[in-house]
Structure formats: C-alpha cells, structure tokens
Amino acid sequence: ATVNAYHGLTLLAKINIALGRDLEVAESMSWDECTEYAASLKEKGDNARARLFLTSALEKAEKFDPKDPRLPMALKNLAGIYLDEKKLREAEPLMQRAIDISKKDLGTSHPDVISNQNDLGMVYAEQMRDAEAAELMSLDKCAEYAASVKEKGDYARAKLYFAKALEKAEKLGPNDLAMAFNNLAKNYLAENKFDEAE
C-alpha cells in the first residue's frame, strides 16, 4: 500500500514542499505529521528528506514530558534511516539512547526494550563487535544469528553466539538450556570437533 505523502497536509504545507521548503514545513508540523510524512518519504526511497522530517520530529519530542514514548520512538525512527543508509556510527547512539530511555520507563523485560536491544545487537554484529552484540541480544536472537553465521561457515563466530545463548538459557529453564546445548553441539560437529560436541 503506497502512502499518500500529501495526505493530511495543509495547502500551505503542500505549496512549501513543492517549492523545496522542507525545513519550513517540518518546523510548522506536529510530531505526528513529521513522523507520518517522513514514513511516506522513506517508503519512496527519499531518505535524505525523510531524515530532515525525522530530525524535526526528534527536536519536538525532546520538548515533551520525559516519560512520553514518542521520544524513544523518534530516536529509533531516525536511527532506522541511518541504518538504511549503512551509517552505523550515526545510528548507534540514537539506538542506545532509545534503549536507555525505554529501560528506565518500561523495565528491562518489556518487549519494546528487547526488540530495541536486538536491533542494536544486529548493528554491532554487522560491525563484527560480536561480544557486545551477543550480550545485547535475546536468547532467541542470539541463537538465530548463530545459526545464520554457521550456515555461512563462520563457526568461530557461531560458537560465540551459541555460547552466549547457552549462558542466557541457563537462567531461563531446562527446555531453553537443552536447546542451547544442542545448538552448540551441532556447531562443534560442523567444525569436526567431536570431543567438544560430546
């Protein structure tokens, strides 16, 4: 479904956009309008303009109540643009700040916090910062990523992620622990390390 980029905008906003006055328009829009318009631009592949509107949304969110969920959402949205552009250094501090705020407001076990940590973990994994990535990722994400790097033949990296998944599983219960042991053993077998697999 294609988003109508101009839906909900005032006539003046539409004219200013047509004249290339994005900054003026962004400053006059609400947080919701900036966020929605940026999403439509991102869908069209216009990340540079989407970034401008998301930056404006973030500036607006900074002025809201500290517990307002729009601030971490704005941080994550802007980080998403940077991730699409493979600008990992720019995305990382935004993602980390969104995690810190969400942890404080929602607690460490909230699904939004876990999802954000998994996303940042994947950024670290792309940068080969595996220890940091595995630490952030949930048990399931760790095991999933371990399997993906194992399929590529990178058994050393897979071992690190399977071992971290095992460590996390030990805290959860016997079913998770059995699955983690099994995954780590399969990785050792793939490396022809039969003694370790036992």
C-alpha positions in Angstrom: 0.0 0.0 0.0 1.5 3.3 -1.1 1.3 6.1 1.4 0.0 9.4 0.0 2.8 11.8 1.0 0.5 14.8 1.0 -2.5 13.3 2.8 -3.4 15.5 5.8 -1.1 18.4 4.9 -2.4 21.9 4.7 -2.4 23.7 1.4 0.4 26.0 2.6 2.5 23.0 3.6 1.9 21.4 0.2 3.0 24.6 -1.6 6.1 24.9 0.5 7.1 21.3 -0.1 6.6 21.8 -3.8 8.9 24.9 -3.6 11.5 22.8 -1.8 11.0 24.5 1.6 11.1 21.3 3.6 12.7 22.8 6.7 10.0 25.5 7.0 7.3 22.8 6.6 8.9 20.5 9.1 9.2 23.3 11.7 5.5 24.1 11.3 4.3 20.4 11.5 3.3 18.5 14.6 5.3 15.5 15.8 2.8 13.1 14.3 2.7 14.9 10.9 6.5 14.9 10.7 6.7 11.2 11.6 4.0 10.2 9.1 5.3 12.4 6.3 8.8 11.0 6.9 7.5 7.5 6.7 5.9 8.2 3.3 9.2 9.7 2.1 11.2 6.7 3.3 8.7 4.4 1.5 9.5 6.2 -1.7 13.3 5.9 -1.0 13.8 9.6 -0.3 15.8 9.0 2.9 17.5 12.4 2.8 14.2 14.3 3.1 12.8 11.7 5.5 15.8 12.3 7.7 15.1 16.1 7.8 11.5 15.4 8.9 12.5 12.8 11.5 15.1 15.2 12.9 12.4 17.8 13.3 10.2 15.1 15.0 13.0 14.3 17.4 13.5 18.0 18.2 9.8 18.2 19.0 9.9 15.0 21.1 12.8 16.4 23.2 10.4 19.0 24.5 7.7 16.5 25.6 7.4 15.0 29.1 10.5 12.8 29.8 8.3 9.7 30.0 6.5 10.4 26.7 7.0 7.3 24.5 7.4 9.5 21.4 11.0 10.3 22.3 12.4 6.8 22.1 10.2 6.2 19.0 11.6 9.3 17.4 15.2 8.2 18.2 14.5 4.7 16.8 12.9 6.1 13.6 15.8 8.4 12.9 18.3 5.6 13.6 16.3 3.5 11.1 17.1 5.9 8.4 20.8 5.8 9.2 20.7 2.0 9.2 19.1 2.0 5.8 21.9 4.2 4.6 24.5 1.9 6.3 25.6 4.9 8.6 26.0 2.7 11.6 28.0 5.2 13.6 25.2 7.7 13.4 22.5 5.1 14.2 24.2 3.6 17.3 24.0 6.5 19.8 20.4 7.1 18.8 19.5 3.4 19.3 21.4 3.3 22.6 19.6 6.4 23.9 16.2 4.9 22.9 17.1 1.7 24.8 18.2 3.6 27.9 15.0 5.7 28.0 12.8 2.7 27.4 14.6 0.6 30.1 14.1 3.3 32.6 10.4 3.8 31.7 9.3 0.3 30.9 11.8 -2.1 32.6 14.3 -4.4 31.1 11.9 -7.2 30.2 9.4 -5.1 28.1 9.1 -6.3 24.5 10.0 -2.9 23.1 13.2 -2.8 25.1 14.1 -6.4 24.0 13.3 -5.5 20.4 15.5 -2.4 20.5 18.3 -4.3 22.1 18.1 -6.9 19.4 18.2 -4.2 16.7 21.3 -2.6 18.3 22.8 -6.1 18.7 22.5 -6.6 14.9 24.2 -3.3 14.3 27.1 -4.4 16.5 27.1 -7.8 14.7 27.4 -6.0 11.3 30.5 -4.2 12.7 32.0 -7.5 13.9 31.5 -6.4 17.6 30.3 -9.9 18.4 30.8 -9.9 22.2 28.8 -6.7 22.5 26.2 -7.9 20.1 25.7 -11.2 21.8 25.4 -9.5 25.2 22.6 -7.3 24.0 20.6 -9.9 22.0 17.8 -12.0 23.5 18.3 -15.8 23.7 16.2 -16.4 20.6 18.0 -13.6 18.6 21.4 -14.9 19.7 20.6 -18.5 18.6 19.0 -17.2 15.3 22.1 -15.2 14.5 24.4 -18.0 15.5 22.6 -20.3 13.1 22.9 -17.7 10.3 26.7 -17.3 10.6 27.1 -21.0 11.0 25.3 -21.5 7.6 27.9 -19.2 6.1 30.7 -21.4 7.5 31.8 -19.0 10.2 31.9 -21.5 13.0 34.1 -19.3 15.3 31.5 -16.6 15.4 28.7 -19.0 15.6 30.3 -20.6 18.6 30.4 -17.3 20.4 26.7 -16.6 19.8 25.7 -20.2 20.7 27.8 -20.0 23.9 26.1 -16.7 24.8 22.7 -18.3 24.1 23.6 -21.1 26.3 24.6 -18.7 29.1 21.2 -16.9 28.7 19.3 -20.2 28.6 20.9 -21.3 31.9 19.0 -18.5 33.6 15.6 -19.4 32.0 15.0 -23.1 32.4 15.6 -26.7 31.3 13.9 -26.6 27.9 15.8 -23.5 26.8 19.0 -24.9 28.2 18.6 -28.2 26.3 18.0 -26.4 23.0 21.1 -24.2 23.6 23.3 -27.2 24.4 22.0 -29.0 21.2 22.8 -25.9 19.0 26.3 -25.6 20.4 27.0 -29.3 20.0 25.8 -29.1 16.3 28.2 -26.2 15.8 31.1 -28.3 17.2 30.2 -31.2 15.0 30.2 -29.0 11.9 33.7 -28.0 12.9 34.7 -31.7 13.3 35.4 -31.0 17.0 33.8 -34.3 18.2 35.2 -34.2 21.7 33.7 -30.8 22.4 30.4 -31.8 20.9 30.0 -34.7 23.5 
